[in-house]
């Protein structure tokens, strides 16, 4: 749990992203449900498939925007 962003689970999903997912899929997943790894992974993949097929684009779009996006991408690169 990231208290500063109120992001939950392994994929650090914020409520606004979950709201988009629920709206686009017709589901009604609750924010606290995101502690379930498989469910969080499913949501991440839903958006990643829409973002493109290269890791950099996916990572940057998942993270959002602004100067921290480049720092986030560098962190992701360390794991690839």
Secondary structure, DSSP 8 states (H G I E B T S, - for coil): -BTTTTBBTTTTB-HHHHHHHHHHH-----GGGGGSHHHHHHHHHHHHHHH-SSHHHHHHHHH-SSTHHHHHHHHHHHH-
